[in-house]
């Protein structure tokens, strides 16, 4: 949104020099008071540009199991998602969610819309009350009753909340893997120890799943998945 075509081409050249060919193409959050350049008003503009100019790059893009806050509804949101895939996105990473059924319903909508690229489920282990409040405020992602009950019970105990948040994420992942999810993407907020805990708790599940098909777990550190946009 705030980069020109020339700046993006230079960035892609720099990435190529380091043999980096996998990117996540996002519009980015709107910055109050800052005027967009106009070259990439939507993520599909960026995806199409990269795909046309650097066809050797693999391009991931974002999707929203609970619907993008700026969309008028799921029909609008899925239509925008289809434009990103048609533009060249070869796989998708979902916004975080706490209710797996929302993800399964989203998968069905995407399938009906003709979206057949792999979709990684975005999981954020929420381990303290302030973090949860901030994330839900930024993303608009609802909390299911089960997680709200955990928050109410353990919010005043830092250690208990941490353990409960990790356990909830592990339960989500085990269910997703058992249902054949294409991959798991962890939002760790720079807590590599939590990522390691979750991996150790779920590794056997991935091993069993990979005996039949390929399922992966990736993680990112610092970004807060907010209004990634279409």
N, C-alpha and C positions, 0 to 999 in steps of 0.2 A: 504493500500500500504506500509505503514511504520510500521506495526504491525505484530508480529509473531502469529502463531496459539495459542501458549501458552498464550500470552498476551491477545488475544481476549477471550479465554476461561475464564481467570481470570476476565476480565471485565464483561463478561456475568454472572459469579457467583456473582460478587459484585452487579450487577443490580438486580439479583434474590433475594438477601438478602433484598433489599428495595422494593420488589414486583413490579419491573419495568419489563414489559414483551413486551413492544412495542418499536421497534427500527427502525431507518432509516439507511439502509445499503448502504454506499457510498464508492467508491474507494478513493475519496479525490483528491484534486489538486496536481499536480506534483510540487515538490519543486526543483528549479534549484540547481544543485550541490549535491543533496542528493540521495543516491542510495536506491531504493526500496528493501525491504526485500526479496520479491519474492513469499511470501505465498498468497498474494491477489493482483494480478496484475490488476484484473478487479472486478467490483462490484459483478458480478455473482459468482465469487469465494468466496467472503465473504458471500453472501446470501446463497449459497449452504452449506457452512461450518456451519453457524448459524442454518440453518434449520435441518441439519443432527444431530447436537450436542445438540440443544435446540429446539426441535420441538414444545414446548409450547409457544415459542416466536412468536409474530406477526411481520412480517418484511415488512417495506415499502421500496420502492426504487425510484430512480429518472427517469424521462422521459423528452423528449425535443420536444415541439411543433414546434420549429424552427430548429430542427435537431442539434445534438451534433457537436460542432466545429471540433472534431477529427474524425468524421465519414466521409466516402467517399460520403455519400448521404443518403436519407431517407431509401432506401432498406437496406443498411448496418446498419443504426441506429435502425430500427425496428427489424431487425434480432437479434441484441444484446439485445434489450429490451425483446424479446421473451425468450432468454436464461435466463434472470434474473427472469422472471415470472415462467418459468419451473423449475428453481433452488429453488423456494420457496417464492418469493416475493408475498404477498397476496394483496397488493394495491400499487398504484403509486402516487407520488407527482410530479407535473410538474415543470420544470424550469419556471421562470417568462416569461410572454409574454404581449404585449400591443395590439395585434390584435386578437380578439376572433376567427376570422375565421381561423387563423392558428391553434388554439386549436381544433376547430371542424374538420378541415381537418386531423389533427393528430389522433383524436379519430377514424375517419373512417379508416385510415391506420392501426391502432392498431386492430380494429375489424376484418378487412380483414385478418390480420396476425394471428388471433386466440387468441388475448389477450383480456380476458374477466374479468379481475379484476377491481375493482373501481379505477378511476383516479381522483385525486384532482387537481383542477386548481390552479397554483401558481400565486398569484397577489402581485405585489409590488407597493404600493402607492408612486410614486416619487414626492417629494415635494421641491426639489431644483435642480438647473442646474448642479452643480458639481456632485451630487449624480447620476443624470441621465447619465452624460457623463462617469462616472466611471463604472456604471453598464453595459452600452452598450459596453464599451471597453472590460470589463472582459468577458461578456457572448456572445457578437456578436449578441444579439437580436436586430432586426431592430425596428425602431420607425415608426408607421404609420403616414400618413400625418396629421391626426387629432391631434395627440399628438405633432408632430413637430410644428404645428401651435400654440398650447397652449404654448409650450416652447418659441417660438419666441415672443409671445405677452406678456408673464408674467415673463420672466426670470429675469428681473431687479427689480421685486417687490417680496420680500421674502414672505410676507403674501399672496399675490395674487397667487403666484406659489404653495404655500402650499395648498390653498383652491382648486385650479384647479387640482392639483395632486390627492387630496382626491376625488374630484368629478368624475374624470376620472376613478379611481379605483371603485367607487361605481357604475358607469354606467356599467363597465365591469362585475361586480358581478351580478347586476340585470339581465343583459342579459344572463349570464351563468346559473343562477338559473332558469330563465324562460325556458331555453333549457334543463333542467333536469340534470345539472352537478352533479357528485357524491359527490363533496365537494369543499370547497374553502380553500386554504392554504395561509395565509397572511405572507409576508416577511416584518416585521415591523422595522427592524434595531433598536430595543430597544425603539421604540416610542409607548408605550402602549396607550397613549392618542389618537394616530391616529387610532389604532385598535378599540378603544372604539367608536370613531366618526363613523367609517365605520360600526361597528356592529349596532349602534343606527340607522343609516341611512338605513340599509338593513334588520333589524330584522323582520319587518312585511312581507317582501318578503320570508324569510326563513320559517316563521310561516305558510304562505299560502302554500308554497311548501311542507312542512312537513305534511300538512293535507292529502297529496296524497302519498308522499314517503319521505324517510329520506335523508336530505341534511345537511351537517355540515360545520362549519367554524372553522379552527384552525389557530394558528399563531406562528411564531418563532421570536426570537429577534435579535441575533447578527450576524448570519452568512450571508455572501454574497453568493448567489447561483451562483457559477462560473462553472468551468468545472467539474461537479460532476462525470462524466464519466459513462461508461456503467457498 
